[in-house]
C-alpha cells in the first residue's frame, strides 16, 4: 500500500472512532509506512510506540465506550492492555480484546526495550526489528478495520488486502508498473527484489524486462533470467513466460539484498 493513496479509504474504514483518534491513527500509520519504504529503520521503533498508544485508545473507545484523551498520558500501558483483555467477552471480539491488546503490548515493549539504533559491536538487527514492528502494525490496523468497519464488504476486503501487501524500500509503484529507485542495483538484484515483492504471484517476463528497463530483451533473458534460473534462485518457465522467486532467492534477498537496500541512504 502506498503511503498516501489509501488515506481517504482508511479514514472511512476507521469511522467507528472519534475524529481526533481517527486522524491520529491514520497519520501514525502513514508515518510508519513511509519510514519503512525509505529504509529508515531507526525511526520505526518510536513511531510504532506512538501507533500503539493511539490504537490502545481506539480499543478503549470500542470496548468500553470511553478513552484516555490524546492530551492525557496513558496509565501503565501493560496493565491497561491486561485490563482490556480481561473485560467480559461481550465487550468485543477476541481479535480486539485479546489478540490486539497483546500485539500492542509487544509493540510498546519493543519500543522501550529494544534500541533500534544498535550500537557498538552488537549484531545489527535493525532491519528485522523494523520489519517485525511494521508487520505487527499492519496486522493491528487490519484487524481493527475488519472488526469495526461499516464499509461494503468488497471495499473492506480490498483495504485489508492493501494493508497486507508486502512493502519494500526503493520500490516505486507507478502507473501500473514497478521501478527500483536504487540505481546502483544490478539487473539481477532488481529482478530478485521485484519477484520478492510479488512473492505469491510471480511476474511475467515482459513485465520484468520493462520494469528493469534492460536495453535488450534477448540479453535480459540470457544473462539475467537464465542465470538466476540456473542458480535455482528463481523458477523461469519459458512456456508460460512467468518467473517466481525460489526459497534460495528469498533467502538471498532477506539476508543480503534487503540490508544492502535499507542501508543505502545511511
Secondary structure as a PSIPRED ss2 file (coil, helix, strand):
# PSIPRED VFORMAT (PSIPRED V4.0)

   1 X C   1.000  0.000  0.000
   2 X C   1.000  0.000  0.000
   3 X C   1.000  0.000  0.000
   4 X C   1.000  0.000  0.000
   5 X C   1.000  0.000  0.000
   6 X C   1.000  0.000  0.000
   7 X H   0.000  1.000  0.000
   8 X H   0.000  1.000  0.000
   9 X H   0.000  1.000  0.000
  10 X H   0.000  1.000  0.000
  11 X H   0.000  1.000  0.000
  12 X H   0.000  1.000  0.000
  13 X H   0.000  1.000  0.000
  14 X C   1.000  0.000  0.000
  15 X C   1.000  0.000  0.000
  16 X C   1.000  0.000  0.000
  17 X C   1.000  0.000  0.000
  18 X C   1.000  0.000  0.000
  19 X H   0.000  1.000  0.000
  20 X H   0.000  1.000  0.000
  21 X H   0.000  1.000  0.000
  22 X H   0.000  1.000  0.000
  23 X H   0.000  1.000  0.000
  24 X H   0.000  1.000  0.000
  25 X H   0.000  1.000  0.000
  26 X H   0.000  1.000  0.000
  27 X H   0.000  1.000  0.000
  28 X H   0.000  1.000  0.000
  29 X H   0.000  1.000  0.000
  30 X H   0.000  1.000  0.000
  31 X H   0.000  1.000  0.000
  32 X H   0.000  1.000  0.000
  33 X H   0.000  1.000  0.000
  34 X H   0.000  1.000  0.000
  35 X H   0.000  1.000  0.000
  36 X H   0.000  1.000  0.000
  37 X H   0.000  1.000  0.000
  38 X C   1.000  0.000  0.000
  39 X C   1.000  0.000  0.000
  40 X C   1.000  0.000  0.000
  41 X H   0.000  1.000  0.000
  42 X H   0.000  1.000  0.000
  43 X H   0.000  1.000  0.000
  44 X H   0.000  1.000  0.000
  45 X H   0.000  1.000  0.000
  46 X H   0.000  1.000  0.000
  47 X H   0.000  1.000  0.000
  48 X H   0.000  1.000  0.000
  49 X H   0.000  1.000  0.000
  50 X H   0.000  1.000  0.000
  51 X H   0.000  1.000  0.000
  52 X H   0.000  1.000  0.000
  53 X H   0.000  1.000  0.000
  54 X H   0.000  1.000  0.000
  55 X H   0.000  1.000  0.000
  56 X H   0.000  1.000  0.000
  57 X H   0.000  1.000  0.000
  58 X H   0.000  1.000  0.000
  59 X H   0.000  1.000  0.000
  60 X H   0.000  1.000  0.000
  61 X H   0.000  1.000  0.000
  62 X H   0.000  1.000  0.000
  63 X H   0.000  1.000  0.000
  64 X H   0.000  1.000  0.000
  65 X C   1.000  0.000  0.000
  66 X C   1.000  0.000  0.000
  67 X C   1.000  0.000  0.000
  68 X C   1.000  0.000  0.000
  69 X C   1.000  0.000  0.000
  70 X C   1.000  0.000  0.000
  71 X C   1.000  0.000  0.000
  72 X C   1.000  0.000  0.000
  73 X C   1.000  0.000  0.000
  74 X C   1.000  0.000  0.000
  75 X C   1.000  0.000  0.000
  76 X C   1.000  0.000  0.000
  77 X H   0.000  1.000  0.000
  78 X H   0.000  1.000  0.000
  79 X H   0.000  1.000  0.000
  80 X H   0.000  1.000  0.000
  81 X H   0.000  1.000  0.000
  82 X H   0.000  1.000  0.000
  83 X H   0.000  1.000  0.000
  84 X H   0.000  1.000  0.000
  85 X H   0.000  1.000  0.000
  86 X C   1.000  0.000  0.000
  87 X C   1.000  0.000  0.000
  88 X C   1.000  0.000  0.000
  89 X H   0.000  1.000  0.000
  90 X H   0.000  1.000  0.000
  91 X H   0.000  1.000  0.000
  92 X C   1.000  0.000  0.000
  93 X C   1.000  0.000  0.000
  94 X H   0.000  1.000  0.000
  95 X H   0.000  1.000  0.000
  96 X H   0.000  1.000  0.000
  97 X H   0.000  1.000  0.000
  98 X H   0.000  1.000  0.000
  99 X H   0.000  1.000  0.000
 100 X H   0.000  1.000  0.000
 101 X H   0.000  1.000  0.000
 102 X H   0.000  1.000  0.000
 103 X H   0.000  1.000  0.000
 104 X H   0.000  1.000  0.000
 105 X H   0.000  1.000  0.000
 106 X H   0.000  1.000  0.000
 107 X H   0.000  1.000  0.000
 108 X H   0.000  1.000  0.000
 109 X H   0.000  1.000  0.000
 110 X H   0.000  1.000  0.000
 111 X H   0.000  1.000  0.000
 112 X H   0.000  1.000  0.000
 113 X H   0.000  1.000  0.000
 114 X C   1.000  0.000  0.000
 115 X C   1.000  0.000  0.000
 116 X C   1.000  0.000  0.000
 117 X C   1.000  0.000  0.000
 118 X C   1.000  0.000  0.000
 119 X C   1.000  0.000  0.000
 120 X C   1.000  0.000  0.000
 121 X C   1.000  0.000  0.000
 122 X C   1.000  0.000  0.000
 123 X C   1.000  0.000  0.000
 124 X C   1.000  0.000  0.000
 125 X C   1.000  0.000  0.000
 126 X H   0.000  1.000  0.000
 127 X H   0.000  1.000  0.000
 128 X H   0.000  1.000  0.000
 129 X H   0.000  1.000  0.000
 130 X H   0.000  1.000  0.000
 131 X H   0.000  1.000  0.000
 132 X H   0.000  1.000  0.000
 133 X H   0.000  1.000  0.000
 134 X H   0.000  1.000  0.000
 135 X H   0.000  1.000  0.000
 136 X H   0.000  1.000  0.000
 137 X H   0.000  1.000  0.000
 138 X H   0.000  1.000  0.000
 139 X H   0.000  1.000  0.000
 140 X H   0.000  1.000  0.000
 141 X H   0.000  1.000  0.000
 142 X H   0.000  1.000  0.000
 143 X H   0.000  1.000  0.000
 144 X H   0.000  1.000  0.000
 145 X H   0.000  1.000  0.000
 146 X H   0.000  1.000  0.000
 147 X H   0.000  1.000  0.000
 148 X H   0.000  1.000  0.000
 149 X C   1.000  0.000  0.000
 150 X C   1.000  0.000  0.000
 151 X C   1.000  0.000  0.000
 152 X C   1.000  0.000  0.000
 153 X H   0.000  1.000  0.000
 154 X H   0.000  1.000  0.000
 155 X H   0.000  1.000  0.000
 156 X H   0.000  1.000  0.000
 157 X H   0.000  1.000  0.000
 158 X H   0.000  1.000  0.000
 159 X H   0.000  1.000  0.000
 160 X H   0.000  1.000  0.000
 161 X H   0.000  1.000  0.000
 162 X H   0.000  1.000  0.000
 163 X H   0.000  1.000  0.000
 164 X H   0.000  1.000  0.000
 165 X C   1.000  0.000  0.000
 166 X C   1.000  0.000  0.000
 167 X C   1.000  0.000  0.000
 168 X C   1.000  0.000  0.000
 169 X C   1.000  0.000  0.000
 170 X C   1.000  0.000  0.000
 171 X E   0.000  0.000  1.000
 172 X E   0.000  0.000  1.000
 173 X E   0.000  0.000  1.000
 174 X E   0.000  0.000  1.000
 175 X C   1.000  0.000  0.000
 176 X C   1.000  0.000  0.000
 177 X E   0.000  0.000  1.000
 178 X E   0.000  0.000  1.000
 179 X E   0.000  0.000  1.000
 180 X E   0.000  0.000  1.000
 181 X C   1.000  0.000  0.000
 182 X C   1.000  0.000  0.000
 183 X C   1.000  0.000  0.000
 184 X C   1.000  0.000  0.000
 185 X C   1.000  0.000  0.000
 186 X C   1.000  0.000  0.000
 187 X H   0.000  1.000  0.000
 188 X H   0.000  1.000  0.000
 189 X H   0.000  1.000  0.000
 190 X H   0.000  1.000  0.000
 191 X H   0.000  1.000  0.000
 192 X H   0.000  1.000  0.000
 193 X H   0.000  1.000  0.000
 194 X H   0.000  1.000  0.000
 195 X H   0.000  1.000  0.000
 196 X H   0.000  1.000  0.000
 197 X C   1.000  0.000  0.000
 198 X C   1.000  0.000  0.000
 199 X C   1.000  0.000  0.000
 200 X C   1.000  0.000  0.000
 201 X C   1.000  0.000  0.000
 202 X C   1.000  0.000  0.000
 203 X E   0.000  0.000  1.000
 204 X E   0.000  0.000  1.000
 205 X H   0.000  1.000  0.000
 206 X H   0.000  1.000  0.000
 207 X H   0.000  1.000  0.000
 208 X H   0.000  1.000  0.000
 209 X H   0.000  1.000  0.000
 210 X H   0.000  1.000  0.000
 211 X H   0.000  1.000  0.000
 212 X H   0.000  1.000  0.000
 213 X C   1.000  0.000  0.000
 214 X C   1.000  0.000  0.000
 215 X C   1.000  0.000  0.000
 216 X C   1.000  0.000  0.000
 217 X H   0.000  1.000  0.000
 218 X H   0.000  1.000  0.000
 219 X H   0.000  1.000  0.000
 220 X H   0.000  1.000  0.000
 221 X H   0.000  1.000  0.000
 222 X H   0.000  1.000  0.000
 223 X H   0.000  1.000  0.000
 224 X H   0.000  1.000  0.000
 225 X H   0.000  1.000  0.000
 226 X H   0.000  1.000  0.000
 227 X H   0.000  1.000  0.000
 228 X H   0.000  1.000  0.000
 229 X H   0.000  1.000  0.000
 230 X H   0.000  1.000  0.000
 231 X C   1.000  0.000  0.000
 232 X C   1.000  0.000  0.000
 233 X C   1.000  0.000  0.000
 234 X E   0.000  0.000  1.000
 235 X E   0.000  0.000  1.000
 236 X E   0.000  0.000  1.000
 237 X E   0.000  0.000  1.000
 238 X C   1.000  0.000  0.000
 239 X C   1.000  0.000  0.000
 240 X C   1.000  0.000  0.000
 241 X C   1.000  0.000  0.000
 242 X E   0.000  0.000  1.000
 243 X E   0.000  0.000  1.000
 244 X E   0.000  0.000  1.000
 245 X E   0.000  0.000  1.000
 246 X C   1.000  0.000  0.000
 247 X H   0.000  1.000  0.000
 248 X H   0.000  1.000  0.000
 249 X H   0.000  1.000  0.000
 250 X H   0.000  1.000  0.000
 251 X H   0.000  1.000  0.000
 252 X H   0.000  1.000  0.000
 253 X H   0.000  1.000  0.000
 254 X H   0.000  1.000  0.000
 255 X H   0.000  1.000  0.000
 256 X H   0.000  1.000  0.000
 257 X H   0.000  1.000  0.000
 258 X H   0.000  1.000  0.000
 259 X H   0.000  1.000  0.000
 260 X H   0.000  1.000  0.000
 261 X H   0.000  1.000  0.000
 262 X H   0.000  1.000  0.000
 263 X C   1.000  0.000  0.000
 264 X C   1.000  0.000  0.000
 265 X C   1.000  0.000  0.000
 266 X C   1.000  0.000  0.000
